[in-house]
Amino acid sequence: ETQKKAIEKLLPLAVDDLEKLHEVRKMLKKVRYALLLLPTSEIKALTNLKELQEILGYINDRCVWMSIVQTELVDKKEVCSLEKIFSQNISDKLTEFKAYMEAGKIF
């Protein structure tokens, strides 16, 4: 229950902060695994949390990839192209994340 409250407090602040989103993802993982111990009536919440975790995981993966591209690639044209792709991927998933929040599908 305290994890849930912490997540609900952090979520509005995390929407525009990718590092905070990653922290939310880790917190959601703990809540999701705790819910696995409850009766099956919580299946909807588990499904929502899993989908949300996947969205946040996708965002985090693209952020990590972008960081690797920026530090490892020498060809600046290639870096710009990949950054543009990753940025669009992140933007698309952030839109999904915001829709989850607006629909109240978190818990």
Salt bridges, closest charged atoms under 4 A:
ASP16 OD1 - LYS98 NZ 3.96
ASP17 OD2 - LYS20 NZ 3.49
GLU23 OE2 - LYS26 NZ 3.10
GLU54 OE2 - LYS50 NZ 3.85
GLU96 OE2 - LYS93 NZ 3.08
